[in-house]
Amino acid sequence: MKWNTIKKQLIRTPLYTSIGQTASMIQHWAILVNNASNKSTFIEAILNQTHPNFKAFKNQKGALFSPIAITNFVNQEERHGDTALINAQQPLKTMSSGEQKKALLQHIVASQPDYIILDNPFDNLDADFQVELKQLLTQKTQETSFIQLVSRKSDILPFTANFGILKKQEFTQLKSEELDKEFNSKTHFKGYIPRPIRRIDGNADTLIEFKNVSISYAKKPILNNITWKIHKGDFWQLKGKNGSGKTTILSMIVGDNPKAFGQDIYIFGQKKGSGESVWEIKEKIGYFSSNITDKFRGTHSVEHMLISGFRDSIGLYIKPTETQKQKSKEWLQLLNFWNQRHTLFKDLSLGQQRLLMTARAMVKHPPLLILDEPTAGMDDTSATLLITLVNKIANETDTTIVFVSHRNEPGLSPTSIFKLAMTPSGSEGVID
């Protein structure tokens, strides 16, 4: 992607005075994007003042509110050893995703741009901060124009008056009444979840148990007396605000958090730290996080990527068995990917990658399937398709599911919700 111009725009210190905008110059746009849209070229053209449909922003100062902006500032901090944002109270890399976005917005507003490009601003934000962010943006509507790139219809800012859609590289202006047609889609799967090659025993009816678990980092309390049981066949949604400790809980389950040792935590009937094998635990857990695709940069085909789920490897380096190849075919046919089996994984759209990686985590039918923010950054159509697959797994298998999400995903059908409620003493667990 061509981010060089964007990065220059992001790190530019506002050393000049903006020409300002009159009320008649203010424009608020919502641009519908999906996981195949070429956002980078579109954003670059606006910031470079070369996009023919956005001539109204010529000679105006713009800013970008986007995950790439946060990454850029984090990199600056690591190079220079200090915070790069105005009024930042702590390093960006130590903040939650919501705190990072809040700090970035405050920095951008302080630079007084004429317009701000908002790249899916509500992704990875809890409900309370989404409300706060909308209020902050609304307060600036009379002095700042907003160009919102949006994948979810519910995220469109209420003061928006201009609409468009970006299909790959082609931009088309829309009327407000055309929005529903663009968001509506039919999502379904033909057939059933393929049967497992072999059954993996979870060893106990209670797969995961936390007993009064309290965790602190640098004297900052994170979790306070968490008690939670996950039984075989459960379908849980884990919810909580940014920084409430969801990631901490998951890291103690999957085995890479040393703070789990010494706590009353039981994984598949065995107390954490009592001599269990990390590989034995890994075999029984299917795990997918929305950022895990960053690890898959090689030239792996769609078929090989799915088969690699049988061995928990990043790519396929051992010749698969005929049984594994047949089972992979069944999954790819279910996902309507069979005709793309030789396509490189990196060439799939984001939505297709997430769907395939969810299936990859499930392909061996683990006793426990953990999906950490799997729909983050996905458009409505792709997210609905993934939710349909998760519900299908829950209904047709005995795999236990823990689904982590800030959003109340339409159509998601968990049987129970475990919510982390933040307090000064650390987050406490509440079952909804």
N, C-alpha and C positions, 0 to 999 in steps of 0.2 A: 504494500500500500504506500501511496505517496503522502507521507506525513511530514516531510521536511518543512514545507511552508507553514503547516499547522503548528509545528513545534516552535518555529520562529515567532509566530503570533502569540503562542502561549507564554514564552519567556520574555516577551518584550515588556519592559518597564514603561508605564505611561508617562513619557517625558514631554508630551505635547498636549495642548488644550483641544478638546473635542469641539467641533463646530456646533454641537448641540442640535436638538430636534424640537421643532414646534409640534403642537398637538396634531396637526394635519399630517405630519411626517411619520407618526407612530403607526407601525403595522405589527400585528400579531398573527403568526402563521403556525399551523400544525401540518407537518409533512408526514404522511403515512409511509412507514418503511417496513420491510420484512427482512428475513434473514438472507435474502439474495440481493438486497439493495447495496449499491456501491456508495456508501455514505462518505467514505474518505474523499473521493473525488468531488462529490457534491459540496461538502464542507469547505474543501480547499478553494473551490471556485467562488463561493460566497465571500470567504475571507480575502481572497485575491481581487474581489470586486470584478470578476469576469463572467459571472453567471447571467445570462440574458434575461432571466425571469426575476432577478432581484436587483435591478438597476436602481431601485429606490434607496438602496443602502450604499450607493457609490459615495466615496469621500466621507464615509462615516466610520467610526472606530468600533470594531467588533471584538467579542470575546467568546471563548468556547468553554461550556460547562459539560465535561465529558470524562469518562474513565481515563482516556488517554492523557487528559490534562493532569489528572491526579498522579498518574504514573510518571509523567514528566517532572512534576514537582518533587516526588519522592526521589527520583534519580538525582535531582539537583541537591537535595538534602544530603544524600549519601556522598556526593562529590565534595560538597563545601562544608559539611559538618554542622549546619544550622538550618533552622526552619526557613522555608522559602516563601511562605504565605504571610500576608499582613496579619498581625495580631494573633498568629498561631501560638497556642499555649503549650503545645507539645509536638514532637516530631510526627509527621503525617503517618509514617509506617506503624506507629503504635496506636493509632486511632482505629475505631471501627469504620466500616464503609460509610455509614450514615454520618459519623463525625467528620470524616474526610470531605464528604460532599458539602456539609455545612460550612466548613472552613474555606473550601474553594469558592463557594458562592459569596461569602463575606469578602473574600479577597477580590473577586471579580467586581462586585458592587462598589467597593471602595475605589476601584480604578475608573469608575464612571464611564462605562462604554455606552455607545449609542444603541447598540443591539447586542443580544446574547443568543448564541446558538445553544440550545438545550438538547443534548443527545440522550434520549430516554432517561430523564432526570430522576424518575421515581423507582428505577430498578434498584433492588437490594436495600430498600428503605422500609422500615416498619411503618405501620399505619399512622402513628402519632407524628412522626417526622414528615410523612407525606403531607399531612394537613398543615404542618408548620411551614414546609417549603412552599406550598401553594399560597399561603398567606404572605410570605416574604416576596414572592413573585408578583402577587396581586398589588402589593404596595408600590411596585415600581412601574405599573402599566402606563402611567401618564407621562413617564420620562424616558422609558427604555422600551425598545421593540424586542419581541421575542420570536425566535424561529425554533419551534419545537419539533425534533425528530421523534416520532412516537410509534411504538409497535402495538400498544394496547389502547383500544378506544376509550376505556375508562380513565386513561391518563391524560386525555386532552384537556388543556387548561380552559376553564369556563369562559374566559374573556376573549378567546380566539375567534377571529372573524374571517380569516383567510385559510384556505385548505388546499392541499396538493398531495400527490402520491409520487413516490420514487420507485420505479420498477427497473431494477438493475441500474442503468445510468440515465434512464429517461424520466424526466420530470413532467408531470401533467397537473394543471390546476383543476381543482374539484369544487363543486358546489356542496354546501353543507348537507343537502338531502341525498347526496351520492355516497356519503360515508358508510351507511349501513350495508350497502351492496358490496363495498370493498372489504368489510370486516366479516361478513357472513361466509361461512364455509361448512361443508359437510366432512366430517371426519369419522372413519370407521375402519375396522380391520375385518378381513374375511378369514375365517378359520379360528382355531383355538391355540392357546399357548402350547408350544411343543413340549412333550414329556421330557423329563430329565434322562440323561444317559445312565446315571446311577444316583441313588438316593444318598444324600449327605445327612447324617444324623446330628441333630443339635444337642443331643445328650440329656436334655432336660425340658420340662414343660415351661419353666421360666428361663428365657434365654438371657435376659439382661436384668440385673437388679442393683439399684443404688440404695444404700442405707445411710441416711443422714450424712451425705457427702458435702463437705465445705471446702472451697478452694479459694486461695488468694494469690495475687501476683504483686510483688513489691509492696506488700502491706495493703493492697487494694482488694477488698473482698469481691469475688466474682460469683460464687455459688454459696448458698446458705442452707444447710440441712436438706439437701435434695434427696427425696425418697421416691423411687420410680421402679415399677416392675413392668417388663415387656414379656408377654407370654407368647407361646407358639401360636401362629395364625393371626396375631393382632395386626391392625393397620392404624398406626399412630401418625399424627401430624405434630411435629415439634415447632412451637412458635415462640417468639419473644422479640423484644426490641433490639436494635443494633447495640452490641456490647453487653447483652444480657447473659452470655455464656453458652449459647448453643454450640458454637465451634468447640469450646472446651469440653462439653459433654461428649460430642462425637469423637474427639481425639482420644478421650479416655476409653471409649468403647473399642475403637479400631486398633489401639495398642501403641500409639506413638506419643503419649503424654506421660512423662515420669511422675506427675503429680497424682496419677491414679494409684500408684503403689503406696500401701499403708492405709488406704481408704477401704471402706466396706463396699467394694464393688465386685460383683460376681458376673462372669462372662461364661455363658453356656454351662452354668452350674459350678464353675471353679472360681475361687477367689483370685482376684487380680494380684499378680506378683507371687503366686504360690508355685511357680515352676511351669506354668503353661507355655507351650510353644507358640511363638508369634505366627508361624506358618500354619499351625493347626487352627488358630483363630481366623487367620486370613482366608483359609479355605472355606470357612463357614459363613463368611460375610461377603456380600456383593456390595460394592461401594462406588458411587459416582457423585462427583462434585462438579459444579458448572465450570470451574477453572481447570479441571483435570485434562481437558483437551489440549491445553498448552504444552503438555508433555509429548504429544503425539505429532511430531514434526517430520517424521520420516516418510518414505514412500511406501506406505502400507495400503494395500487394497481394502475395500470395504469387507470382502469376505475374510481376509486374513485378520483384520481388526476384530471382527466378531469372534472368530475361532480362538484368538488370543485370550479371550475371557475364560476359556477352560483351564488355562495355565496361569492366569493373573500376570501375564507378561505385557510389556509395552511393545506391541507388535508380535509377529509370529516368526520364531527362529528355529523351531523344531517341527519336523514334518508331522502334520496332523493325521489322526487315524481316519479310516473310512467312516466310522461312526460319527466322529466329530464333524467331518465334512457334510454328512447327510443331515445331522442335526442343525448345522449352520444353514443349510439350504432351507430347511423348514422355517427357521426364524426369518431369513431374508425374504422368503415368500410372504410370510405374515406381514412384514413391514413394507411390502411392495418394493423391495430393494434388489430382488434377484437379478433383474436386468442391469443393475448397476454394480454387480458383485466385483467386477474388475476395475471399477472407478477408484481412483486414489481417495483415501479418507479425507485428505486435506482439501480436496476439490469439492466436497459436499458443502451445502449451505449449513449455517449454524444449527438450524432446526433439525436437519437431517443428521448431523453429527450427534446432537443430544439424544435423538431417538435411538440411534445405533448404539451409543454408549450406555444407555439405559438397558437395552437388550443385552449388551455385552456383560453388564453387571449381573444380569439375571440368568444368563445362558446355562450356568451349571446348577441352577435351582438351589441357591444357598439357603440355609435356614433363616438368615437375616439379610434384608436388602435395605441399604441406607442411601437415600437420594437427597443430597445436600444442595438446595437451591437449583434444581435441575432446569427450571424454566426461566432463570434470570437472563434477561436480554433477548428473549424469544418473542416473536410476534404472536398475535392472538391465535392464528391458524395453527402454527407449530406447537404452541403451548397446549392448545386444546387436544391436539393429536397425542402429545406426550401424556397428558392427564388421562386420556382414554386408555392408553396402554397400561398405565399404572393401575387404574381401576380394574382393568382386565386381568392383570397379574394377581391382584388381590382376590378377585372373584373365582379364578380358575386354578389357583395353586394354594399350597399351604405355607408358602414363604411369608414370614413376618416382615412388614414394611414400616420403616420410619422415614417420613417425608418431611423435609425441612423447608419452610418457605415463609417469607415475610407477608406474602399476599394470601388473601382468601381466594384461592384458585377456583373459578367457576367449574362445577362438575366434579371436583375432587371429593371422594367419598370415604374419608377415614372413619373408623369406628370409634376412635378416641382422640382427644387433643391434649397434649401436655404443654402447658404455657409457662414460660419463665417470667415471673413478675419481679421487676427490679426494686430493691430496697437499699437503704444505706448500708445494710449488713451483708449485701449480696443478693443475688436473685433467688427467689423461692419458687418451688414448683407447684402449679395448680392444675388439676385435671378438670377440663371443661366437659 
